[in-house]
Amino acid sequence: MFTIIGLGNPSDEYKNTRHNVAWIIYDNIFSNLNWQKNKYAESELVNTRIDDKDVLLVKPQTFMNESGRVIPYLMKTYGTTVENIIVVHDDIDLPLGVIKISHDRGDGGHNGVKSIMSVLGTKEFTRIRIGVSILDESGIVRKPDVLGNFSQEEQKQLEPISKKIAMIIEEVVKNDLQKAMTKYN
């Protein structure tokens, strides 16, 4: 079973922030699923299938810097393994619209990823990194506050980004990580 963890911060205050881009993407591509709050997992969860494979989608309801707290419950209850974890999160080093698939990388200063690495004791898991920064006219990436909201223009860009994330997730689950990286990186 694949466990796909979308990182974000709970509460309406953070709903449209750059840090919550994974949840915005989840809401765009998985809105038709019946998400359930699980107090023991400290998450919203839904089981689904992609192709013929079982997939557990997770939105931790901890704050970003405590995202790793959900891991032990997922491992014990759902049999989640490091090899089948995919973490979807914002990346301040990439401009909006750029998506990178990575495996066995450092945390890049991302506190949610750092928390997950700390609990797992390894960095050997897959990540789908979604750019949230601003690319100005001269080609320079400007790093905004990750707790700042997307502009209306940027929000319009999230729909095609969501579709691409859906294709990436499907590729990783159906085929494999290397094929997805070759195709989408």
Secondary structure, 3 states (H helix, E strand, C coil): CEEEEECCCCCHHHCCEHHHHHHHHHHHHCCCCCCEEECCCCEEEEEEEECCEEEEEEEECCCHHHHHHHHHHHHHHHCCCHHHEEEEEEEEEEECCCEEEEECCCCCCCHHHHHHHHHHCCCCCEEEEEEEEEECCCCCEECCCCCCECCHHHHHHHHHHHHHHHHHHHHHHHCCHHHHHHHHC
